[in-house]
Amino acid sequence: MSIADPSSSLFALWGAGLSTMLALIKVWELWRDRFRIELSHDFTSDIIIGNNIFIRNLTNRPLILTHWELQYGSSCWPFRCFESFECAEHDEGDTMLEPHTSHTLRFAGGKYFDWGSKALHGRRIFMRIHIAGRSSSRLHVFSN
């Protein structure tokens, strides 16, 4: 039976501590650089002023918004049904969202939509966005 060399135990502890520290740094980097988008709105009851939806890129990287749709969502999960009522025009092209910037979608005049309880009929408004390199996401915008 041999006794382990104390220096090899010290190296093993040092290696375990170093690899744990590097793993924690990698987890922190992944958390910091995760995909983050925020939606907010400014809905009015005036057709001329219109409704605004703000898409904010909260990441440190630029994102390319390829398509968006506004949808009414009814019922509860897993029975929820969606009905599109407004979407990006095909000739609009992609929209570059630079890091830490906002993009405003304005719905006035012919694109105005009513958001009151009479118009929603118990439904909620959702926005489905398509970002290049990612699967589509459906984000809740507003419920009355």
N, CA, C and O atoms as a GROMACS GRO file, in nm:
protein
  576
    1MET      N    1   0.084  -0.117   0.000
    1MET     CA    2   0.000   0.000   0.000
    1MET      C    3   0.089   0.123   0.000
    1MET      O    4   0.177   0.138   0.084
    2SER      N    5   0.064   0.212  -0.096
    2SER     CA    6   0.147   0.331  -0.106
    2SER      C    7   0.068   0.454  -0.062
    2SER      O    8  -0.054   0.460  -0.078
    3ILE      N    9   0.136   0.547  -0.010
    3ILE     CA   10   0.074   0.674   0.032
    3ILE      C   11   0.086   0.771  -0.083
    3ILE      O   12   0.193   0.786  -0.143
    4ALA      N   13  -0.025   0.839  -0.116
    4ALA     CA   14  -0.027   0.933  -0.228
    4ALA      C   15   0.064   1.051  -0.200
    4ALA      O   16   0.076   1.098  -0.086
    5ASP      N   17   0.128   1.095  -0.304
    5ASP     CA   18   0.216   1.211  -0.294
    5ASP      C   19   0.131   1.335  -0.266
    5ASP      O   20   0.035   1.358  -0.340
    6PRO      N   21   0.161   1.416  -0.163
    6PRO     CA   22   0.080   1.533  -0.132
    6PRO      C   23   0.075   1.635  -0.246
    6PRO      O   24  -0.024   1.707  -0.260
    7SER      N   25   0.179   1.640  -0.328
    7SER     CA   26   0.177   1.736  -0.438
    7SER      C   27   0.075   1.696  -0.545
    7SER      O   28   0.016   1.784  -0.608
    8SER      N   29   0.054   1.566  -0.567
    8SER     CA   30  -0.045   1.523  -0.667
    8SER      C   31  -0.186   1.556  -0.618
    8SER      O   32  -0.272   1.592  -0.699
    9SER      N   33  -0.213   1.544  -0.489
    9SER     CA   34  -0.343   1.582  -0.435
    9SER      C   35  -0.366   1.731  -0.450
    9SER      O   36  -0.477   1.776  -0.479
   10LEU      N   37  -0.260   1.808  -0.430
   10LEU     CA   38  -0.270   1.952  -0.445
   10LEU      C   39  -0.301   1.990  -0.590
   10LEU      O   40  -0.382   2.078  -0.615
   11PHE      N   41  -0.235   1.922  -0.685
   11PHE     CA   42  -0.261   1.947  -0.827
   11PHE      C   43  -0.404   1.907  -0.865
   11PHE      O   44  -0.468   1.974  -0.945
   12ALA      N   45  -0.453   1.799  -0.809
   12ALA     CA   46  -0.590   1.755  -0.837
   12ALA      C   47  -0.690   1.858  -0.785
   12ALA      O   48  -0.787   1.890  -0.855
   13LEU      N   49  -0.670   1.909  -0.666
   13LEU     CA   50  -0.758   2.012  -0.612
   13LEU      C   51  -0.751   2.140  -0.695
   13LEU      O   52  -0.854   2.203  -0.722
   14TRP      N   53  -0.629   2.178  -0.735
   14TRP     CA   54  -0.612   2.298  -0.817
   14TRP      C   55  -0.685   2.281  -0.951
   14TRP      O   56  -0.751   2.373  -0.997
   15GLY      N   57  -0.673   2.163  -1.014
   15GLY     CA   58  -0.740   2.136  -1.142
   15GLY      C   59  -0.891   2.137  -1.128
   15GLY      O   60  -0.961   2.190  -1.214
   16ALA      N   61  -0.941   2.078  -1.021
   16ALA     CA   62  -1.086   2.077  -0.999
   16ALA      C   63  -1.138   2.220  -0.975
   16ALA      O   64  -1.243   2.257  -1.028
   17GLY      N   65  -1.066   2.298  -0.898
   17GLY     CA   66  -1.108   2.436  -0.873
   17GLY      C   67  -1.103   2.521  -0.999
   17GLY      O   68  -1.194   2.600  -1.024
   18LEU      N   69  -0.999   2.505  -1.078
   18LEU     CA   70  -0.986   2.581  -1.203
   18LEU      C   71  -1.096   2.545  -1.303
   18LEU      O   72  -1.155   2.634  -1.364
   19SER      N   73  -1.122   2.417  -1.320
   19SER     CA   74  -1.226   2.376  -1.415
   19SER      C   75  -1.365   2.421  -1.369
   19SER      O   76  -1.449   2.457  -1.452
   20THR      N   77  -1.390   2.420  -1.240
   20THR     CA   78  -1.517   2.470  -1.188
   20THR      C   79  -1.531   2.619  -1.214
   20THR      O   80  -1.638   2.666  -1.253
   21MET      N   81  -1.423   2.694  -1.191
   21MET     CA   82  -1.427   2.837  -1.215
   21MET      C   83  -1.450   2.868  -1.363
   21MET      O   84  -1.528   2.958  -1.395
   22LEU      N   85  -1.385   2.796  -1.454
   22LEU     CA   86  -1.404   2.816  -1.597
   22LEU      C   87  -1.546   2.780  -1.641
   22LEU      O   88  -1.603   2.847  -1.727
   23ALA      N   89  -1.603   2.675  -1.582
   23ALA     CA   90  -1.742   2.638  -1.614
   23ALA      C   91  -1.838   2.747  -1.568
   23ALA      O   92  -1.934   2.778  -1.639
   24LEU      N   93  -1.816   2.805  -1.451
   24LEU     CA   94  -1.901   2.913  -1.402
   24LEU      C   95  -1.891   3.037  -1.490
   24LEU      O   96  -1.991   3.104  -1.515
   25ILE      N   97  -1.771   3.068  -1.539
   25ILE     CA   98  -1.754   3.181  -1.629
   25ILE      C   99  -1.830   3.156  -1.759
   25ILE      O  100  -1.894   3.248  -1.811
   26LYS      N  101  -1.825   3.036  -1.812
   26LYS     CA  102  -1.896   3.003  -1.937
   26LYS      C  103  -2.048   3.013  -1.917
   26LYS      O  104  -2.117   3.065  -2.004
   27VAL      N  105  -2.099   2.965  -1.806
   27VAL     CA  106  -2.242   2.977  -1.776
   27VAL      C  107  -2.283   3.123  -1.766
   27VAL      O  108  -2.388   3.161  -1.816
   28TRP      N  109  -2.201   3.204  -1.702
   28TRP     CA  110  -2.229   3.348  -1.690
   28TRP      C  111  -2.231   3.414  -1.829
   28TRP      O  112  -2.318   3.496  -1.856
   29GLU      N  113  -2.135   3.379  -1.917
   29GLU     CA  114  -2.133   3.435  -2.053
   29GLU      C  115  -2.257   3.395  -2.131
   29GLU      O  116  -2.314   3.478  -2.202
   30LEU      N  117  -2.299   3.271  -2.121
   30LEU     CA  118  -2.420   3.226  -2.190
   30LEU      C  119  -2.543   3.301  -2.137
   30LEU      O  120  -2.630   3.339  -2.215
   31TRP      N  121  -2.550   3.322  -2.009
   31TRP     CA  122  -2.663   3.395  -1.950
   31TRP      C  123  -2.662   3.541  -1.995
   31TRP      O  124  -2.768   3.597  -2.026
   32ARG      N  125  -2.546   3.602  -1.999
   32ARG     CA  126  -2.533   3.741  -2.039
   32ARG      C  127  -2.572   3.762  -2.185
   32ARG      O  128  -2.634   3.862  -2.219
   33ASP      N  129  -2.536   3.668  -2.273
   33ASP     CA  130  -2.558   3.683  -2.416
   33ASP      C  131  -2.685   3.614  -2.466
   33ASP      O  132  -2.700   3.593  -2.586
   34ARG      N  133  -2.774   3.580  -2.378
   34ARG     CA  134  -2.895   3.510  -2.420
   34ARG      C  135  -2.983   3.600  -2.505
   34ARG      O  136  -2.969   3.722  -2.504
   35PHE      N  137  -3.073   3.539  -2.578
   35PHE     CA  138  -3.166   3.607  -2.667
   35PHE      C  139  -3.270   3.680  -2.584
   35PHE      O  140  -3.347   3.617  -2.510
   36ARG      N  141  -3.273   3.813  -2.594
   36ARG     CA  142  -3.368   3.892  -2.516
   36ARG      C  143  -3.431   4.000  -2.603
   36ARG      O  144  -3.363   4.086  -2.658
   37ILE      N  145  -3.563   3.992  -2.614
   37ILE     CA  146  -3.641   4.094  -2.685
   37ILE      C  147  -3.754   4.133  -2.592
   37ILE      O  148  -3.810   4.050  -2.520
   38GLU      N  149  -3.786   4.261  -2.594
   38GLU     CA  150  -3.897   4.311  -2.513
   38GLU      C  151  -3.998   4.379  -2.605
   38GLU      O  152  -3.961   4.450  -2.698
   39LEU      N  153  -4.125   4.355  -2.578
   39LEU     CA  154  -4.233   4.423  -2.650
   39LEU      C  155  -4.307   4.512  -2.553
   39LEU      O  156  -4.333   4.474  -2.439
   40SER      N  157  -4.341   4.631  -2.599
   40SER     CA  158  -4.430   4.717  -2.522
   40SER      C  159  -4.521   4.787  -2.621
   40SER      O  160  -4.502   4.777  -2.742
   41HIS      N  161  -4.619   4.857  -2.571
   41HIS     CA  162  -4.717   4.917  -2.660
   41HIS      C  163  -4.763   5.053  -2.607
   41HIS      O  164  -4.750   5.085  -2.489
   42ASP      N  165  -4.817   5.130  -2.698
   42ASP     CA  166  -4.883   5.256  -2.667
   42ASP      C  167  -5.010   5.258  -2.753
   42ASP      O  168  -5.009   5.306  -2.866
   43PHE      N  169  -5.118   5.205  -2.697
   43PHE     CA  170  -5.244   5.196  -2.769
   43PHE      C  171  -5.330   5.318  -2.738
   43PHE      O  172  -5.340   5.358  -2.622
   44THR      N  173  -5.390   5.376  -2.839
   44THR     CA  174  -5.479   5.490  -2.821
   44THR      C  175  -5.615   5.455  -2.882
   44THR      O  176  -5.629   5.354  -2.951
   45SER      N  177  -5.711   5.539  -2.856
   45SER     CA  178  -5.843   5.518  -2.917
   45SER      C  179  -5.866   5.615  -3.032
   45SER      O  180  -5.979   5.633  -3.076
   46ASP      N  181  -5.759   5.678  -3.080
   46ASP     CA  182  -5.767   5.774  -3.190
   46ASP      C  183  -5.707   5.712  -3.316
   46ASP      O  184  -5.590   5.673  -3.316
   47ILE      N  185  -5.785   5.704  -3.422
   47ILE     CA  186  -5.740   5.644  -3.547
   47ILE      C  187  -5.625   5.723  -3.609
   47ILE      O  188  -5.536   5.664  -3.670
   48ILE      N  189  -5.627   5.855  -3.594
   48ILE     CA  190  -5.522   5.939  -3.654
   48ILE      C  191  -5.389   5.922  -3.581
   48ILE      O  192  -5.285   5.907  -3.644
   49ILE      N  193  -5.392   5.925  -3.448
   49ILE     CA  194  -5.269   5.905  -3.370
   49ILE      C  195  -5.223   5.761  -3.384
   49ILE      O  196  -5.104   5.735  -3.403
   50GLY      N  197  -5.315   5.668  -3.374
   50GLY     CA  198  -5.286   5.527  -3.395
   50GLY      C  199  -5.226   5.456  -3.275
   50GLY      O  200  -5.211   5.514  -3.167
   51ASN      N  201  -5.193   5.331  -3.297
   51ASN     CA  202  -5.133   5.245  -3.196
   51ASN      C  203  -4.986   5.223  -3.232
   51ASN      O  204  -4.951   5.213  -3.349
   52ASN      N  205  -4.902   5.214  -3.131
   52ASN     CA  206  -4.760   5.186  -3.151
   52ASN      C  207  -4.722   5.061  -3.074
   52ASN      O  208  -4.766   5.041  -2.960
   53ILE      N  209  -4.640   4.977  -3.136
   53ILE     CA  210  -4.581   4.863  -3.068
   53ILE      C  211  -4.430   4.880  -3.080
   53ILE      O  212  -4.378   4.902  -3.190
   54PHE      N  213  -4.362   4.868  -2.968
   54PHE     CA  214  -4.217   4.889  -2.963
   54PHE      C  215  -4.148   4.753  -2.945
   54PHE      O  216  -4.181   4.678  -2.854
   55ILE      N  217  -4.053   4.724  -3.032
   55ILE     CA  218  -3.973   4.603  -3.024
   55ILE      C  219  -3.833   4.646  -2.982
   55ILE      O  220  -3.767   4.722  -3.054
   56ARG      N  221  -3.787   4.598  -2.866
   56ARG     CA  222  -3.657   4.638  -2.814
   56ARG      C  223  -3.560   4.520  -2.816
   56ARG      O  224  -3.592   4.410  -2.770
   57ASN      N  225  -3.442   4.544  -2.871
   57ASN     CA  226  -3.335   4.446  -2.870
   57ASN      C  227  -3.252   4.470  -2.745
   57ASN      O  228  -3.182   4.571  -2.735
   58LEU      N  229  -3.257   4.380  -2.650
   58LEU     CA  230  -3.185   4.395  -2.524
   58LEU      C  231  -3.053   4.320  -2.522
   58LEU      O  232  -2.987   4.312  -2.418
   59THR      N  233  -3.013   4.265  -2.637
   59THR     CA  234  -2.889   4.187  -2.644
   59THR      C  235  -2.772   4.276  -2.684
   59THR      O  236  -2.790   4.393  -2.718
   60ASN      N  237  -2.654   4.219  -2.679
   60ASN     CA  238  -2.532   4.289  -2.720
   60ASN      C  239  -2.500   4.266  -2.867
   60ASN      O  240  -2.396   4.310  -2.916
   61ARG      N  241  -2.589   4.197  -2.938
   61ARG     CA  242  -2.568   4.165  -3.079
   61ARG      C  243  -2.682   4.220  -3.162
   61ARG      O  244  -2.795   4.230  -3.114
   62PRO      N  245  -2.654   4.255  -3.288
   62PRO     CA  246  -2.765   4.298  -3.374
   62PRO      C  247  -2.854   4.178  -3.408
   62PRO      O  248  -2.807   4.065  -3.419
   63LEU      N  249  -2.982   4.206  -3.426
   63LEU     CA  250  -3.078   4.103  -3.466
   63LEU      C  251  -3.146   4.147  -3.595
   63LEU      O  252  -3.160   4.267  -3.620
   64ILE      N  253  -3.187   4.052  -3.676
   64ILE     CA  254  -3.258   4.083  -3.799
   64ILE      C  255  -3.401   4.033  -3.785
   64ILE      O  256  -3.426   3.912  -3.775
   65LEU      N  257  -3.494   4.127  -3.784
   65LEU     CA  258  -3.637   4.096  -3.778
   65LEU      C  259  -3.682   4.069  -3.920
   65LEU      O  260  -3.685   4.160  -4.003
   66THR      N  261  -3.718   3.944  -3.950
   66THR     CA  262  -3.755   3.908  -4.086
   66THR      C  263  -3.904   3.918  -4.112
   66THR      O  264  -3.946   3.946  -4.225
   67HIS      N  265  -3.986   3.897  -4.010
   67HIS     CA  266  -4.131   3.901  -4.029
   67HIS      C  267  -4.198   3.915  -3.893
   67HIS      O  268  -4.142   3.875  -3.791
   68TRP      N  269  -4.318   3.972  -3.891
   68TRP     CA  270  -4.398   3.981  -3.769
   68TRP      C  271  -4.545   3.968  -3.804
   68TRP      O  272  -4.586   3.999  -3.916
   69GLU      N  273  -4.623   3.922  -3.709
   69GLU     CA  274  -4.768   3.911  -3.724
   69GLU      C  275  -4.834   3.949  -3.593
   69GLU      O  276  -4.788   3.910  -3.486
   70LEU      N  277  -4.942   4.024  -3.601
   70LEU     CA  278  -5.028   4.048  -3.485
   70LEU      C  279  -5.142   3.948  -3.491
   70LEU      O  280  -5.201   3.926  -3.596
   71GLN      N  281  -5.172   3.888  -3.377
   71GLN     CA  282  -5.273   3.783  -3.372
   71GLN      C  283  -5.362   3.801  -3.251
   71GLN      O  284  -5.320   3.849  -3.146
   72TYR      N  285  -5.488   3.762  -3.269
   72TYR     CA  286  -5.579   3.750  -3.155
   72TYR      C  287  -5.564   3.607  -3.103
   72TYR      O  288  -5.566   3.512  -3.181
   73GLY      N  289  -5.550   3.594  -2.973
   73GLY     CA  290  -5.542   3.463  -2.911
   73GLY      C  291  -5.661   3.443  -2.819
   73GLY      O  292  -5.687   3.525  -2.731
   74SER      N  293  -5.733   3.335  -2.839
   74SER     CA  294  -5.849   3.308  -2.756
   74SER      C  295  -5.829   3.178  -2.679
   74SER      O  296  -5.749   3.093  -2.719
   75SER      N  297  -5.901   3.164  -2.570
   75SER     CA  298  -5.901   3.045  -2.486
   75SER      C  299  -5.769   3.035  -2.409
   75SER      O  300  -5.689   3.129  -2.408
   76CYS      N  301  -5.748   2.923  -2.347
   76CYS     CA  302  -5.629   2.899  -2.266
   76CYS      C  303  -5.549   2.784  -2.324
   76CYS      O  304  -5.602   2.700  -2.397
   77TRP      N  305  -5.421   2.782  -2.291
   77TRP     CA  306  -5.336   2.674  -2.336
   77TRP      C  307  -5.389   2.545  -2.277
   77TRP      O  308  -5.427   2.549  -2.160
   78PRO      N  309  -5.395   2.436  -2.340
   78PRO     CA  310  -5.345   2.398  -2.472
   78PRO      C  311  -5.449   2.414  -2.584
   78PRO      O  312  -5.426   2.372  -2.696
   79PHE      N  313  -5.563   2.475  -2.554
   79PHE     CA  314  -5.671   2.488  -2.651
   79PHE      C  315  -5.672   2.624  -2.720
   79PHE      O  316  -5.767   2.657  -2.791
   80ARG      N  317  -5.567   2.703  -2.701
   80ARG     CA  318  -5.562   2.838  -2.755
   80ARG      C  319  -5.561   2.836  -2.908
   80ARG      O  320  -5.492   2.756  -2.971
   81CYS      N  321  -5.639   2.925  -2.966
   81CYS     CA  322  -5.646   2.942  -3.111
   81CYS      C  323  -5.597   3.082  -3.145
   81CYS      O  324  -5.625   3.177  -3.072
   82PHE      N  325  -5.526   3.095  -3.255
   82PHE     CA  326  -5.474   3.224  -3.298
   82PHE      C  327  -5.533   3.262  -3.433
   82PHE      O  328  -5.552   3.178  -3.522
   83GLU      N  329  -5.561   3.391  -3.446
   83GLU     CA  330  -5.616   3.445  -3.570
   83GLU      C  331  -5.536   3.571  -3.605
   83GLU      O  332  -5.539   3.669  -3.530
   84SER      N  333  -5.465   3.568  -3.717
   84SER     CA  334  -5.384   3.684  -3.758
   84SER      C  335  -5.474   3.795  -3.809
   84SER      O  336  -5.572   3.769  -3.879
   85PHE      N  337  -5.442   3.919  -3.773
   85PHE     CA  338  -5.518   4.031  -3.825
   85PHE      C  339  -5.430   4.140  -3.885
   85PHE      O  340  -5.482   4.231  -3.949
   86GLU      N  341  -5.300   4.132  -3.868
   86GLU     CA  342  -5.208   4.228  -3.929
   86GLU      C  343  -5.072   4.162  -3.937
   86GLU      O  344  -5.033   4.088  -3.847
   87CYS      N  345  -4.999   4.188  -4.047
   87CYS     CA  346  -4.866   4.132  -4.060
   87CYS      C  347  -4.779   4.224  -4.144
   87CYS      O  348  -4.827   4.319  -4.206
   88ALA      N  349  -4.648   4.195  -4.143
   88ALA     CA  350  -4.554   4.275  -4.221
   88ALA      C  351  -4.580   4.251  -4.369
   88ALA      O  352  -4.611   4.140  -4.411
   89GLU      N  353  -4.567   4.356  -4.446
   89GLU     CA  354  -4.578   4.344  -4.591
   89GLU      C  355  -4.454   4.275  -4.645
   89GLU      O  356  -4.344   4.292  -4.592
   90HIS      N  357  -4.471   4.197  -4.750
   90HIS     CA  358  -4.358   4.123  -4.806
   90HIS      C  359  -4.252   4.215  -4.867
   90HIS      O  360  -4.135   4.179  -4.873
   91ASP      N  361  -4.292   4.333  -4.913
   91ASP     CA  362  -4.196   4.423  -4.975
   91ASP      C  363  -4.123   4.512  -4.874
   91ASP      O  364  -4.037   4.591  -4.912
   92GLU      N  365  -4.156   4.499  -4.746
   92GLU     CA  366  -4.087   4.578  -4.643
   92GLU      C  367  -3.943   4.534  -4.623
   92GLU      O  368  -3.857   4.616  -4.590
   93GLY      N  369  -3.917   4.407  -4.643
   93GLY     CA  370  -3.781   4.356  -4.624
   93GLY      C  371  -3.748   4.336  -4.477
   93GLY      O  372  -3.833   4.354  -4.390
   94ASP      N  373  -3.625   4.300  -4.452
   94ASP     CA  374  -3.579   4.275  -4.316
   94ASP      C  375  -3.551   4.406  -4.244
   94ASP      O  376  -3.520   4.508  -4.306
   95THR      N  377  -3.563   4.402  -4.112
   95THR     CA  378  -3.533   4.518  -4.028
   95THR      C  379  -3.419   4.482  -3.934
   95THR      O  380  -3.428   4.384  -3.859
   96MET      N  381  -3.313   4.560  -3.940
   96MET     CA  382  -3.198   4.539  -3.852
   96MET      C  383  -3.225   4.607  -3.718
   96MET      O  384  -3.252   4.727  -3.713
   97LEU      N  385  -3.216   4.530  -3.611
   97LEU     CA  386  -3.229   4.585  -3.476
   97LEU      C  387  -3.089   4.586  -3.414
   97LEU      O  388  -3.038   4.483  -3.372
   98GLU      N  389  -3.030   4.703  -3.410
   98GLU     CA  390  -2.897   4.716  -3.352
   98GLU      C  391  -2.903   4.686  -3.202
   98GLU      O  392  -3.011   4.693  -3.143
   99PRO      N  393  -2.790   4.654  -3.138
   99PRO     CA  394  -2.790   4.625  -2.994
   99PRO      C  395  -2.846   4.742  -2.914
   99PRO      O  396  -2.812   4.858  -2.938
  100HIS      N  397  -2.931   4.710  -2.820
  100HIS     CA  398  -2.989   4.806  -2.725
  100HIS      C  399  -3.065   4.920  -2.795
  100HIS      O  400  -3.056   5.035  -2.754
  101THR      N  401  -3.139   4.886  -2.901
  101THR     CA  402  -3.220   4.985  -2.971
  101THR      C  403  -3.363   4.937  -2.980
  101THR      O  404  -3.394   4.822  -2.947
  102SER      N  405  -3.451   5.026  -3.025
  102SER     CA  406  -3.593   4.996  -3.039
  102SER      C  407  -3.637   5.019  -3.183
  102SER      O  408  -3.579   5.100  -3.255
  103HIS      N  409  -3.738   4.947  -3.222
  103HIS     CA  410  -3.803   4.966  -3.351
  103HIS      C  411  -3.953   4.983  -3.322
  103HIS      O  412  -4.011   4.907  -3.246
  104THR      N  413  -4.014   5.084  -3.384
  104THR     CA  414  -4.155   5.113  -3.359
  104THR      C  415  -4.238   5.074  -3.480
  104THR      O  416  -4.208   5.111  -3.593
  105LEU      N  417  -4.344   4.998  -3.453
  105LEU     CA  418  -4.444   4.966  -3.555
  105LEU      C  419  -4.565   5.055  -3.527
  105LEU      O  420  -4.620   5.053  -3.417
  106ARG      N  421  -4.605   5.132  -3.626
  106ARG     CA  422  -4.716   5.227  -3.609
  106ARG      C  423  -4.836   5.178  -3.687
  106ARG      O  424  -4.825   5.141  -3.804
  107PHE      N  425  -4.952   5.179  -3.621
  107PHE     CA  426  -5.077   5.135  -3.682
  107PHE      C  427  -5.178   5.249  -3.673
  107PHE      O  428  -5.250   5.263  -3.574
  108ALA      N  429  -5.181   5.331  -3.777
  108ALA     CA  430  -5.272   5.446  -3.782
  108ALA      C  431  -5.346   5.442  -3.914
  108ALA      O  432  -5.307   5.372  -4.007
  109GLY      N  433  -5.455   5.517  -3.922
  109GLY     CA  434  -5.532   5.524  -4.045
  109GLY      C  435  -5.592   5.389  -4.081
  109GLY      O  436  -5.666   5.331  -4.002
  110GLY      N  437  -5.559   5.340  -4.200
  110GLY     CA  438  -5.612   5.212  -4.248
  110GLY      C  439  -5.558   5.091  -4.174
  110GLY      O  440  -5.619   4.984  -4.178
  111LYS      N  441  -5.446   5.105  -4.106
  111LYS     CA  442  -5.387   4.993  -4.031
  111LYS      C  443  -5.426   4.995  -3.884
  111LYS      O  444  -5.385   4.907  -3.808
  112TYR      N  445  -5.505   5.093  -3.844
  112TYR     CA  446  -5.546   5.104  -3.703
  112TYR      C  447  -5.630   4.983  -3.664
  112TYR      O  448  -5.712   4.935  -3.743
  113PHE      N  449  -5.610   4.934  -3.544
  113PHE     CA  450  -5.694   4.826  -3.490
  113PHE      C  451  -5.748   4.868  -3.354
  113PHE      O  452  -5.679   4.933  -3.275
  114ASP      N  453  -5.871   4.830  -3.329
  114ASP     CA  454  -5.933   4.861  -3.201
  114ASP      C  455  -5.888   4.758  -3.099
  114ASP      O  456  -5.876   4.640  -3.131
  115TRP      N  457  -5.865   4.800  -2.978
  115TRP     CA  458  -5.813   4.712  -2.874
  115TRP      C  459  -5.902   4.713  -2.749
  115TRP      O  460  -5.865   4.656  -2.646
  116GLY      N  461  -6.017   4.774  -2.758
  116GLY     CA  462  -6.107   4.779  -2.644
  116GLY      C  463  -6.172   4.644  -2.617
  116GLY      O  464  -6.162   4.552  -2.697
  117SER      N  465  -6.240   4.634  -2.503
  117SER     CA  466  -6.302   4.507  -2.465
  117SER      C  467  -6.409   4.463  -2.563
  117SER      O  468  -6.430   4.343  -2.582
  118LYS      N  469  -6.478   4.558  -2.626
  118LYS     CA  470  -6.579   4.521  -2.725
  118LYS      C  471  -6.515   4.460  -2.849
  118LYS      O  472  -6.572   4.369  -2.909
  119ALA      N  473  -6.399   4.509  -2.888
  119ALA     CA  474  -6.331   4.457  -3.007
  119ALA      C  475  -6.261   4.324  -2.979
  119ALA      O  476  -6.254   4.238  -3.067
  120LEU      N  477  -6.209   4.307  -2.858
  120LEU     CA  478  -6.133   4.186  -2.827
  120LEU      C  479  -6.221   4.065  -2.796
  120LEU      O  480  -6.180   3.952  -2.822
  121HIS      N  481  -6.340   4.087  -2.744
  121HIS     CA  482  -6.432   3.977  -2.710
  121HIS      C  483  -6.363   3.872  -2.622
  121HIS      O  484  -6.378   3.752  -2.646
  122GLY      N  485  -6.289   3.916  -2.522
  122GLY     CA  486  -6.223   3.822  -2.430
  122GLY      C  487  -6.093   3.766  -2.483
  122GLY      O  488  -6.030   3.684  -2.415
  123ARG      N  489  -6.050   3.806  -2.601
  123ARG     CA  490  -5.925   3.757  -2.658
  123ARG      C  491  -5.810   3.848  -2.612
  123ARG      O  492  -5.833   3.953  -2.553
  124ARG      N  493  -5.690   3.805  -2.641
  124ARG     CA  494  -5.570   3.883  -2.612
  124ARG      C  495  -5.496   3.907  -2.743
  124ARG      O  496  -5.513   3.833  -2.840
  125ILE      N  497  -5.414   4.011  -2.745
  125ILE     CA  498  -5.334   4.040  -2.863
  125ILE      C  499  -5.193   3.984  -2.841
  125ILE      O  500  -5.129   4.012  -2.740
  126PHE      N  501  -5.147   3.907  -2.939
  126PHE     CA  502  -5.013   3.849  -2.937
  126PHE      C  503  -4.938   3.897  -3.060
  126PHE      O  504  -4.999   3.933  -3.160
  127MET      N  505  -4.807   3.895  -3.050
  127MET     CA  506  -4.723   3.926  -3.165
  127MET      C  507  -4.630   3.808  -3.189
  127MET      O  508  -4.559   3.765  -3.099
  128ARG      N  509  -4.632   3.758  -3.311
  128ARG     CA  510  -4.541   3.651  -3.350
  128ARG      C  511  -4.429   3.715  -3.429
  128ARG      O  512  -4.454   3.781  -3.531
  129ILE      N  513  -4.307   3.698  -3.384
  129ILE     CA  514  -4.193   3.759  -3.451
  129ILE      C  515  -4.100   3.649  -3.502
  129ILE      O  516  -4.088   3.542  -3.441
  130HIS      N  517  -4.037   3.677  -3.613
  130HIS     CA  518  -3.940   3.587  -3.673
  130HIS      C  519  -3.807   3.660  -3.680
  130HIS      O  520  -3.794   3.763  -3.746
  131ILE      N  521  -3.708   3.606  -3.610
  131ILE     CA  522  -3.573   3.662  -3.607
  131ILE      C  523  -3.483   3.568  -3.686
  131ILE      O  524  -3.489   3.446  -3.668
  132ALA      N  525  -3.400   3.623  -3.774
  132ALA     CA  526  -3.310   3.540  -3.854
  132ALA      C  527  -3.222   3.454  -3.764
  132ALA      O  528  -3.162   3.502  -3.669
  133GLY      N  529  -3.217   3.325  -3.798
  133GLY     CA  530  -3.134   3.232  -3.722
  133GLY      C  531  -3.202   3.175  -3.600
  133GLY      O  532  -3.139   3.099  -3.526
  134ARG      N  533  -3.326   3.209  -3.576
  134ARG     CA  534  -3.400   3.160  -3.459
  134ARG      C  535  -3.536   3.109  -3.502
  134ARG      O  536  -3.586   3.146  -3.609
  135SER      N  537  -3.596   3.026  -3.421
  135SER     CA  538  -3.732   2.985  -3.449
  135SER      C  539  -3.825   3.100  -3.410
  135SER      O  540  -3.786   3.188  -3.333
  136SER      N  541  -3.946   3.098  -3.462
  136SER     CA  542  -4.038   3.209  -3.434
  136SER      C  543  -4.079   3.208  -3.288
  136SER      O  544  -4.081   3.103  -3.223
  137SER      N  545  -4.112   3.324  -3.238
  137SER     CA  546  -4.155   3.340  -3.100
  137SER      C  547  -4.288   3.411  -3.098
  137SER      O  548  -4.311   3.502  -3.178
  138ARG      N  549  -4.376   3.372  -3.010
  138ARG     CA  550  -4.503   3.441  -2.993
  138ARG      C  551  -4.499   3.507  -2.857
  138ARG      O  552  -4.486   3.440  -2.754
  139LEU      N  553  -4.511   3.638  -2.856
  139LEU     CA  554  -4.502   3.715  -2.734
  139LEU      C  555  -4.632   3.785  -2.706
  139LEU      O  556  -4.694   3.838  -2.799
  140HIS      N  557  -4.674   3.787  -2.584
  140HIS     CA  558  -4.797   3.853  -2.543
  140HIS      C  559  -4.777   4.004  -2.546
  140HIS      O  560  -4.680   4.054  -2.490
  141VAL      N  561  -4.868   4.076  -2.609
  141VAL     CA  562  -4.858   4.220  -2.616
  141VAL      C  563  -4.955   4.288  -2.520
  141VAL      O  564  -4.915   4.374  -2.441
  142PHE      N  565  -5.081   4.249  -2.525
  142PHE     CA  566  -5.181   4.324  -2.452
  142PHE      C  567  -5.306   4.240  -2.429
  142PHE      O  568  -5.344   4.162  -2.516
  143SER      N  569  -5.368   4.255  -2.316
  143SER     CA  570  -5.501   4.200  -2.293
  143SER      C  571  -5.581   4.301  -2.217
  143SER      O  572  -5.527   4.378  -2.137
  144ASN      N  573  -5.707   4.302  -2.241
  144ASN     CA  574  -5.795   4.400  -2.178
  144ASN      C  575  -5.868   4.337  -2.063
  144ASN      O  576  -5.947   4.403  -1.996
   0.00000   0.00000   0.00000
